[in-house]
């Protein structure tokens, strides 16, 4: 009988996938040493030795369904730019994106468990180690399902170096089909890719991050020779400027910095006879 303990022992010794371990243990009647030899012969055990190598190249991919009701954003990493530009690797990542979009995996853990032919995705990546000769990682994955009257949009920049997924809300169902709305969604994703906001609004930025910025500003002011008594009067202004540069809705729109994103949404909503809102967004930067 192949027990969970035996499978774990083989995984610990080889760093091979669970399904690979179960398979070879069945073939060797539970013989650990024979299983290790078999895995090495098949090149799977060697893949484990690559697992601690840095994988910061790769591709970010997105998929949004035809009705713009759901979408996914994912990042698959390799070690070198040479592999990331290889047509075979690009096709492999595209297949992962298509498979996960169809499977509707809700999160990263569920995505790794999605069936991908002979194995699940996690073990497919391990097997792919041997073929490409590099450590591969499924680093990030997120899925958005739109609320009623919401629309999902995506954008991939620089050939897969940056990716954006966004949900934009409307109050009038016909709005989503208009050319003006579609152009707005595209512009918003371009803005996020270019300006890398830290959050949708001030409420989305952790207090620990805000406190850290305040300490940095305080140290800067002291180094500039500002009197201690003036610091509390100056700090709010410094922090307000930082918020305007960090919060999506407060940032100057990338195509017209004189108007904030919030004002852009209001203006476009008035133009379309609707009230528009950005519900959420995520930005992936390769290797970040």
N, C-alpha and C positions, 0 to 999 in steps of 0.2 A: 504494500500500500504506500502510495506517495503522499506523505503527510505535509502539512503546511510548514512544519519545522525543517524538513529536509529541503523543501523549495527555498526557504529563507536562507538556509546555510549555503546553498549553491549560489543564490543571488549575491550574498555577501562576499563570496570568494571570487566571483567572476564579474559582478556588476551587469550581468545579462538580464534581459526582461523576464518577467514572471512566466509568460507563456512559453518562451524558449526553454526555461529551466524545467517546467513541467513536461515539455515534450521530450527532452533528452533523458530526463529521469525515468520516464516511461519506457524509453528505448533501452536503457541500461539497467532496468529493474531496480532503480534506486541507488545505484553505485555512484557515489559522489565523484571519485577520482576519474572514473570512466566518463562521467558526464562532463567534467571539466575538459578532458581531452577532446571529447566530441564537439564541445562548444568552441574550443580553440581551433579545431580543424575546420569548422564552419565559419570561422572569423568573427563569431559573435562575442566571445570572451575578450578578444582584442579591442572591441569597441569600447568596453568598459574603461580601458586604460586611457582613452581619449577624453573621458567624460569631464575631467577637471581642467581641460584646456580652454582658454578663453574663446568664446564664440560671440563676437561683436559685429560681424558682418551679417548679411542676410537680406531678407525681403519683408516688408510690411505689405499686407494685402487686405482688401476690403471686398465685401459683397453686400449688396442691398437688393431685396427682392423687387419684382416688377411693379408692385403697388406701393413701394417705399414704406411699407408697414414694419419691416424688420431689417436689421443689418448686422454684420459682424465686422470686427477689425482684429487682425492677428499679426503676430510677428514670429517668423521662423529664422533662427540664426545659424550661421556657419562661422568658420574661423577666418576665411580669406575672401577678399573681393573677387579673386579668380573664380571661386566656386559660386558666389552669389550671382555672377554674370553668366554662368554656364546655363545653356538652354535647358538642359536636363533638370537642373535644380529649380529653375524658374517654373518649369512644367509641374514639378513635384509640389511646389508651394501652391500653385494654382489649383491643383487637384485637392490639396488639403482644404483650401478655402471653399471650393465647390462642395466638397463632402460635408464640411462642418455647417455650411449654410443650409444644406438640405436636411441635415440631422437635427438642426435647431438646438444644439447643445447650449445650455444656459450659462455655463461658466467654464473656467480653465480646466478644472478637474474633470468635468463631464466631457469636455472636448477631447482630452487625452484618452478617454475610455471609448470613444466612438470607433466602431468597426471600420477598418481601412484595408479591406481585402482579407489576407490570411491572419493579420494581427489587428490589435487596436492601434490607435495612432501612436501611443507611447512606445510600443514595441516595434512599430514600423520605423520610427525614427532611429531606434537602436540598430535595427537591421541595415538601415541606410548608411550608418557610420562606415561600414565596410566598403560599400560601393563608392562613396565619395572620398573616403580617407580623412574625414574631418569630423570633429564633434559637431553635432546638430542639436539645437535646442528649440523647443516650442515655448518661447519665453513669455509671450503675452497673448491674451485673448479676451474679447468682450463682445457681448451681444446686447443689442437694444431692440426692444419691441415697443412700438409707438403706442401712446395713449390714443383714445378716440380723437379723430381729427388732427392727430400728430403726423409728422412726416420725418422719415429717417434719410439722412444724406451722408455721403462719404467723399473723401478726396485723398488721392495718393500723390505725393509730391516727390520729385527727384528720383523717379524710377523705383520707388519703394523705400526711400530713406526716411520719409515722414508720412504718417497716415492720420486721418481725422475721421471721426464718426460723430454725428450730431443729430439731435432731435429738436425739431422746430414745431411749435404748437400753433394752431389756427383756431378760429371759432366758427368759420364758415367753410364747410366741406369743399365748395367749388374753388376756393382760393388755391389749393394745392396744385391744381391743373393749369394755372396761369403761367405764362412765360415770365412775368415779373417776379413771381414767388420762386420759381425754379432758379432764376438768376440770383436772387437774394440768398438762397440756401448755398449755392455754389460760392458766392462771395464770402459768406460767413465761414465756410470751411477753409477757403484760401486765407482768410484773416487768421484763423486759429493756427494753421500751419506756419504762417510767417511770424506771428507775434507771440506764440506759445503762452497764452494766459495761464495763470496759476489756479484760477477758479472762475466760476461763473459770476459770483458776486463776493462781497466781503465776507458774507456768512460761510462761504465754502473754504475759506483759508483758515487752517488750524491756528488756534491761539498761540501755540508754541512757535509757529513760523513768524507770526506777527511780533511776538515778544523778542525773537531773535533779531529781527530787522530793527526794532527799537533800540536794542543794545548796540547794534552796529552804528546806527545813526548817532547815538549818544557818544560813543567813542570817537566818531569822526568830528563831532562838534567840539569835544574836549581838546582833541588834537589841533583843531583850528584856533584854539584859544578862547572859545566862547565861555563867558562866566557861568558858573554852576546855576546861578539864580535865573538865567535866561533859558536854560535847556528845556524846561517844561513848556515854555511858550513857543519854542521853535519846533520841538518834536512833532506836534500834531500836524503842522504844515508839511514836514518831511514825510510823515507817514501817509498823509493824504495823497501826495504826489506818487508815492510808491504804490498805493492802491490803484491809482489811475493808470499806472503802467502794468499792473499785475492782474486786475480783475477784468474779465472779458467784457462785461457790460459798460465799464468805465473807460476802456481803452479807446483811443482815437482809431477810427476805422482805417484799415490799411490803405484803402484807395482814396480816402479823404480824411486825413488826421484831424481836421477841424470839427468833425462831427463824431460823437461817441457811438459805439455800437448800439447802446440803448436808444439814442435818438434816431439812428438809422432804422431800427426796428419799428419805432413809432411812426416815422415818416412813411416807410414802405407800407405799414399797415393801413394808414390813412389813405394812401394812394389806391390800395386794393380794397378798401372798404371793410377791413378786418382788424382784429387785434392779434398781433403776432408776438410770440415769446420763444425764447430758447430755453428748453427744459433742462438739457444736459449736453455735455460734449466730452470727448476724450481725444487726446493727442498722443500718438506713439512716435517717439524718435528712435531711430535704429540704434540698438545697443544701450539705450538709456535705462 
